[in-house]
Amino acid sequence: MTIPIIYKSAEEALSVIESGNRVYLHGSAQTPTYLLKGLKEHAHRLKDVELISITVYGDLQVDKPEYAGIFHFNSLFVSASTRCAVNQGLADYVPVFLSEIPELFKRGILPIDVALVQVSMPDAHGYCSLGVSVDIARSAVNNAKHIIALVNPNVPRTHGDGLIHSSRFDSHVYCEEPLYEMDFSAKSTPADRKIGENVAELIEDKSTIQMGIGSIPDAVLKCLSNHRDLGVHTEMCSDGIIDLFEKDVINNKYKQIHPNKIVTAFALGTKRLYDYVNDNPAFQFLDIDYVNDPHVIRRNHKMVAINSAIEIDITGQVCADSIGTYQYSGVGGQMDFIRGSSLSEGGKPIIALPSRTNKGLSRIVSTLKPGAGVVTTRAHVHYVVTEYGVAYLFGKNLRQRAKALISIAHPDDREQLERCCYERFRIF
């Protein structure tokens, strides 16, 4: 027999938070902004409350300058909602592989006092679901001293590691709001579509694929309609996966681990995606320390990892988290999958990026901007793809790499890159 849930107001549930606490925020589409509005009402009695999260969406309320000294974001992955605060010195960023974040919680490096999570309605057995954001939330719930659940009927019930019995929650708050949505196809450019075609040509039938976040991975998915028997093992999935699954292009038949299942840690897209994964046993939402473990990833043959970058230098160093010293995003799971796919039998790690920025600046550069972070080292890079072609860097020396990368740069940028290359390597 299931015990009826007693709901509290957000203000009452959040009264447990004390000065000096570390508070985890559920992320991605399930950012609990309703609870953050309630947390703002406690500002008068609090100080030095640390808020930790990965990607979060919406108006966070408590990140405003007037709350300095009261609430402080310590981001494990910078997103649009925290980017301004981090770069103004009002918040901090922790560079860490996505696969290793659960270790920060388990080992007490970042012990969690209170976890704020958004969950589905409980089922007949009393179980709620972490919905489309299991990722690091599973570990946060397992290791938090106190858990506040925002129960929302719009949260999908997903299969995998996200099921938690309602009795595990110390407080329940009811809220009926839509999840945050992101339409990646709406941001697609002609260059993205050409990159999608170039990447699709590298993907063999019976491959297992991973897609990073953004319009390029979505463009790749749109170019896979003529492929056969693909599998998915990815940290995130978006709407583009649905049509391929329904056409039996993605069927997961030839995966070595979790055959017949799409494995992911979180989903971000439109309501169509959230409705599609709701109670869909074909999707397994699993803990990020498993999904992103390179030793797990490599077990699938023909593992193809598709990730993007902000810029790459002519030796193959990939900057994917910053624009010079400006912190744009985070380390995330790129290296987890680049390494895992490179170790896979027949695997292909791919970095895909447009040749130029929206401002017309080359993304293939002679040297990275001062202060830029190297997310993926040049020793890990195999394939680099732009709308102008594919450069294969594995096993190539620095001069050969420079030539290969310049050949896929924007034609108007190649002469300048060749001059820089001559000054450095005495070639061209």
C-alpha positions in Angstrom: 0.0 0.0 0.0 1.4 3.4 -1.0 1.5 6.1 1.7 -0.2 9.3 0.4 2.1 12.2 -0.3 1.8 15.3 1.9 2.8 18.3 -0.2 4.4 21.4 1.3 4.8 24.9 0.0 8.2 25.7 -1.6 8.9 28.2 1.2 8.2 25.6 3.9 10.2 22.8 2.3 13.2 25.1 1.7 13.3 26.2 5.3 15.6 23.3 6.0 18.5 25.0 4.1 20.9 26.7 6.4 23.8 29.2 5.9 26.9 27.5 4.6 25.0 24.6 3.0 25.9 23.1 -0.4 22.7 22.7 -2.4 22.5 20.5 -5.6 20.2 21.7 -8.4 18.7 19.3 -10.9 19.7 20.4 -14.4 19.0 20.4 -18.1 15.3 20.4 -19.0 14.3 19.8 -15.4 15.9 22.8 -13.8 13.7 23.4 -10.7 13.3 27.1 -11.2 10.0 27.0 -9.2 12.1 26.1 -6.1 14.6 28.8 -6.8 11.9 31.3 -6.7 11.0 30.0 -3.3 14.6 30.0 -2.2 14.8 33.7 -2.9 12.3 34.3 -0.2 14.8 32.9 2.4 17.6 35.3 1.4 17.0 37.4 4.4 18.1 34.6 6.8 20.9 33.0 4.8 24.5 33.5 3.8 27.2 31.5 1.9 24.8 29.0 0.4 26.7 27.2 -2.4 24.6 26.0 -5.4 26.1 23.3 -7.6 24.8 22.1 -11.0 25.7 21.2 -14.5 23.6 22.8 -17.3 20.7 24.8 -16.0 17.9 26.7 -17.8 15.6 29.6 -17.1 15.7 32.6 -14.8 17.6 31.4 -11.8 16.5 34.4 -9.7 19.2 33.9 -7.0 22.2 34.6 -9.3 21.6 38.3 -9.3 24.4 40.7 -7.9 22.1 41.6 -5.0 22.4 38.1 -3.7 26.2 38.1 -3.6 27.4 36.7 -0.3 24.0 34.9 0.2 23.9 32.5 -2.8 26.9 31.4 -4.8 26.9 29.3 -8.0 29.7 26.8 -8.3 29.0 25.4 -11.8 30.2 22.0 -12.9 29.3 23.0 -16.5 28.6 26.6 -17.5 25.5 27.3 -19.5 23.6 30.4 -20.7 21.9 30.8 -17.3 25.2 30.9 -15.3 27.6 32.3 -18.0 27.2 35.9 -17.2 27.7 35.4 -13.4 30.8 33.2 -13.9 32.5 35.7 -16.2 31.6 38.6 -13.9 33.3 36.8 -11.0 30.0 36.3 -9.2 30.1 32.6 -9.7 32.7 29.8 -10.2 33.4 27.0 -12.5 34.9 23.5 -11.8 36.6 21.9 -14.7 35.8 18.2 -14.5 34.9 15.2 -16.8 31.2 14.6 -16.7 31.9 10.9 -15.9 33.8 11.9 -12.8 31.3 14.3 -11.2 29.6 11.5 -9.2 32.9 10.8 -7.6 32.9 14.3 -6.2 29.7 13.5 -4.3 30.6 9.9 -3.3 34.1 10.8 -2.0 32.9 13.8 -0.1 35.0 16.2 -2.2 31.7 18.1 -2.8 29.4 16.8 -0.1 25.7 17.7 -0.6 23.6 19.0 2.2 20.4 19.4 0.2 19.4 18.2 -3.2 16.6 19.9 -5.2 15.2 17.6 -7.9 12.2 17.7 -10.2 10.4 14.3 -10.5 7.4 12.7 -12.1 4.2 11.9 -10.2 4.6 8.7 -8.2 3.3 5.5 -9.8 1.1 2.9 -8.2 4.0 1.6 -6.2 5.1 5.0 -5.0 8.1 5.4 -7.4 8.9 8.7 -8.9 11.3 9.2 -11.9 14.1 11.7 -12.4 12.7 12.0 -15.9 14.9 13.2 -18.7 17.8 14.2 -16.5 19.3 11.2 -14.7 23.0 12.1 -15.5 24.5 13.3 -12.2 21.2 13.6 -10.4 21.1 9.9 -9.5 24.4 10.3 -7.6 23.3 13.6 -6.0 20.2 12.0 -4.6 22.1 9.0 -3.4 24.6 11.2 -1.5 22.5 14.1 -0.3 21.7 14.5 3.4 18.3 16.0 2.6 16.2 15.7 -0.6 13.4 18.1 -1.7 11.3 16.8 -4.6 9.5 19.1 -7.0 6.7 16.8 -8.2 5.5 17.7 -11.6 3.0 15.8 -13.8 4.8 17.1 -16.9 8.0 15.1 -16.0 8.2 11.9 -18.1 8.5 8.6 -16.4 11.7 7.2 -17.9 13.2 3.7 -17.5 16.6 3.0 -16.1 18.5 4.4 -13.1 16.1 7.3 -12.4 13.4 5.6 -10.3 13.3 6.7 -6.7 10.6 5.8 -4.2 8.7 8.8 -2.9 9.5 7.8 0.7 13.2 8.7 0.0 12.2 12.4 -0.3 12.2 14.5 2.9 9.8 17.0 1.4 7.4 17.1 -1.6 6.4 20.3 -3.4 3.8 20.2 -6.2 4.2 22.2 -9.4 2.6 22.0 -12.8 4.9 23.7 -15.3 6.3 22.6 -18.7 9.8 21.4 -19.0 12.4 23.6 -20.7 12.6 22.9 -24.4 15.3 23.3 -27.0 14.8 23.0 -30.8 18.2 22.4 -32.3 16.9 22.0 -35.8 15.7 25.7 -35.8 19.3 26.8 -35.3 20.8 24.8 -38.2 22.8 26.6 -40.9 23.8 25.5 -44.4 27.3 24.9 -43.0 25.8 22.6 -40.3 23.9 20.7 -42.9 27.0 20.2 -45.1 29.0 19.1 -42.0 26.2 16.6 -41.3 26.6 15.1 -44.7 30.4 14.8 -44.3 30.1 13.2 -40.9 27.4 10.8 -42.1 29.8 9.5 -44.8 32.2 8.4 -42.0 29.5 6.4 -40.2 29.2 2.8 -41.3 26.1 0.6 -40.9 25.9 -1.2 -37.6 27.8 1.6 -35.8 26.9 2.9 -32.4 26.7 6.6 -32.2 27.1 9.4 -29.6 26.0 12.9 -30.3 27.1 16.0 -28.3 24.8 19.0 -27.9 24.0 21.5 -30.6 22.8 22.0 -34.1 25.6 20.0 -35.8 24.8 16.6 -34.1 21.1 17.3 -35.0 22.2 17.9 -38.7 24.2 14.6 -38.6 21.1 12.7 -37.5 19.1 14.2 -40.4 21.7 12.7 -42.9 21.5 9.1 -41.6 18.2 8.1 -43.2 19.9 5.7 -45.6 22.0 4.0 -43.0 21.1 0.6 -41.5 21.1 -1.0 -38.0 22.6 1.9 -36.0 22.8 1.8 -32.2 22.9 4.7 -29.7 25.0 5.0 -26.6 25.2 8.7 -25.8 25.2 11.1 -22.9 22.3 13.1 -24.4 19.7 12.6 -27.0 17.5 15.1 -28.9 14.5 15.0 -31.2 16.5 13.9 -34.2 16.6 10.4 -32.8 12.9 9.8 -33.1 12.4 9.7 -36.9 15.5 7.4 -37.2 14.1 5.1 -34.6 10.7 4.9 -36.2 12.3 4.2 -39.6 14.3 1.3 -38.0 17.5 3.1 -39.0 18.3 3.0 -35.2 17.4 -0.4 -33.8 20.3 -1.2 -31.6 20.5 -4.8 -32.8 24.3 -4.9 -33.1 25.3 -3.2 -29.9 27.7 -5.3 -27.7 26.2 -3.8 -24.5 22.5 -3.0 -23.9 21.4 -4.4 -27.3 17.9 -3.3 -28.4 18.1 -0.3 -26.1 19.0 3.4 -26.6 21.3 4.3 -23.7 21.5 7.9 -22.6 22.0 10.0 -19.5 19.7 12.9 -20.3 17.5 14.2 -23.1 17.0 17.8 -24.3 14.7 18.8 -27.0 11.0 19.6 -27.5 7.9 18.3 -25.9 7.7 15.8 -28.7 10.9 14.1 -27.4 9.7 14.2 -23.8 6.4 12.6 -24.7 8.2 10.0 -26.8 10.5 8.8 -24.0 7.7 8.8 -21.5 7.3 5.2 -20.3 9.2 4.0 -23.4 11.2 0.9 -22.5 13.4 1.3 -25.6 15.2 4.1 -23.8 17.4 3.5 -20.8 18.3 6.7 -18.8 21.4 5.6 -16.8 23.9 7.1 -14.3 26.5 9.3 -16.0 29.4 7.5 -14.3 28.4 4.4 -16.3 27.2 6.0 -19.5 30.3 8.1 -19.9 32.9 5.6 -18.6 35.4 5.2 -21.5 35.8 1.5 -20.5 32.1 1.0 -21.0 31.9 3.1 -24.2 34.7 1.1 -25.9 32.8 -2.2 -25.5 30.5 -1.2 -28.4 32.2 -1.9 -31.7 32.2 0.8 -34.4 31.6 3.4 -31.7 31.3 6.8 -33.3 31.6 9.9 -31.1 30.4 13.2 -32.7 31.3 16.4 -30.7 31.9 20.0 -31.6 34.4 22.7 -30.6 34.8 26.4 -30.4 38.2 26.4 -32.1 41.1 24.1 -33.0 44.7 25.0 -33.7 46.7 23.7 -36.6 48.3 21.0 -34.4 44.9 19.6 -33.4 44.4 21.0 -29.9 40.7 21.4 -29.3 39.2 24.2 -27.3 35.5 23.4 -26.6 34.7 25.2 -23.3 36.0 28.8 -23.6 36.6 31.8 -25.9 40.0 32.8 -24.7 39.5 33.5 -21.0 35.8 33.8 -21.4 34.2 30.7 -19.9 31.5 29.6 -22.3 30.6 26.0 -21.3 32.6 23.2 -19.7 34.7 20.1 -20.2 31.5 17.9 -20.1 31.7 14.5 -21.7 33.6 15.2 -24.9 36.8 13.5 -23.7 34.9 10.6 -22.2 33.5 9.7 -25.6 36.5 10.8 -27.7 38.7 8.4 -25.7 36.1 5.6 -25.5 35.4 5.6 -29.2 39.1 5.7 -30.1 39.6 2.5 -28.1 36.5 0.8 -29.6 37.0 -1.8 -32.3 36.5 0.1 -35.5 35.6 3.2 -33.6 35.8 6.8 -34.8 36.2 9.9 -32.6 35.0 13.0 -34.6 35.3 16.7 -33.9 32.9 18.6 -36.1 32.8 22.4 -36.4 32.0 25.1 -38.9 35.1 26.6 -40.6 34.1 30.1 -39.3 32.2 31.7 -36.5 29.1 33.7 -37.0 31.3 36.8 -37.1 33.4 35.4 -39.9 36.5 34.5 -37.9 38.3 31.2 -38.6 37.7 28.4 -36.1 40.9 26.7 -37.4 43.6 28.9 -36.0 47.4 29.0 -35.8 47.3 29.1 -32.0 44.5 29.0 -29.6 43.4 32.3 -28.0 45.3 33.3 -24.8 43.7 31.6 -21.9 41.7 29.1 -24.0 41.1 25.7 -22.4 42.3 22.6 -24.1 39.4 20.1 -23.6 40.7 17.4 -26.0 44.4 17.1 -26.5 46.0 16.8 -30.0 47.0 13.2 -29.1 43.4 12.3 -28.7 42.1 13.8 -32.0 41.5 11.5 -35.0 38.9 13.0 -37.3 38.1 16.8 -37.7 35.2 17.7 -40.0 34.1 21.1 -41.4 31.8 21.9 -44.3 34.9 21.7 -46.5 35.8 18.1 -45.8 37.5 15.7 -43.4 41.0 15.9 -41.9 42.4 12.6 -40.4 45.1 13.5 -37.9 45.8 10.2 -36.1 49.4 9.2 -36.6 50.3 12.4 -38.4 53.1 14.7 -37.4 52.6 18.4 -36.7 53.4 19.5 -40.2 51.1 16.9 -41.7 48.3 17.9 -39.3 48.7 21.6 -40.2 48.3 20.8 -43.9 45.3 18.6 -43.3 43.5 21.1 -41.2 44.3 24.0 -43.5 42.7 22.0 -46.3 39.3 22.0 -44.5 39.5 25.7 -43.4 37.4 28.3 -45.1 39.1 29.1 -48.5 39.5 32.7 -47.6 41.4 31.8 -44.4 43.9 29.3 -45.9 46.5 31.8 -47.1 46.9 33.4 -43.7 47.1 30.0 -42.1 49.7 28.9 -44.6 51.8 31.9 -43.7 51.6 31.1 -40.0 52.4 27.5 -40.8 55.5 28.5 -42.8 56.7 30.7 -39.9 56.3 27.8 -37.5 57.2 24.7 -39.5 58.9 26.1 -42.6 56.5 24.4 -44.9 54.3 25.6 -47.8 
